[in-house]
Amino acid sequence: MTTKRSVCGTPGASRGFTLIELMVTVTIATILLTIALPAYNSQVRKSRRSDAVATLLDMAGREERLFSTTNAYGATPASLGYSGAAFPISVGSGYYRVNVVVAAAAPPNPATYVITATPINSQTSDTQCASFTVDQTGRRSALSGAGADATQTCWGQ
């Protein structure tokens, strides 16, 4: 007389996971999530920074184009081809606020501008690059959340 064996090899054994197997799987998934989530968030913040940098460089180019034809820098978004009546404006899908400060020429000083992007909304958690700046000479700078110079880190991505 032979007995029927189940798929698992023991008579009457049921299929499925044991509680220990399930807990090991949950623990491994938690460890992976703990490692992966901060790295993912860091990459998302970094990609949003590139939006701010691109906008600053685009605005600087528009300022120079305007200056070459009118001999003055634009102090409003409309003069640079953006919608809006006044600065600051929101850019980068709402993660940065950009402000332009223009100083008119007063001899012996030439006209100047400074364009600054500061994080808003959830991007404020990016303490590595808290603000980006570019001026009429093309000089780029950045500050960390602690106020330290972060130009190389933030602009040299």
Secondary structure, 3 states (H helix, E strand, C coil): CCCCCCCCCCCCCCCCCCHHHHHHHHHHHHHHHHHHHHHHHHHHHHHHHHHHHHHHHHHHHHHHHHHHHHCCCCCCCHHHCCCCCCCCEEECCCCEEEEEEEECCECCECCEEEEEEEECHHHHHCCCCCEEEEECCCCEEEECCCCCECHHHHHCC
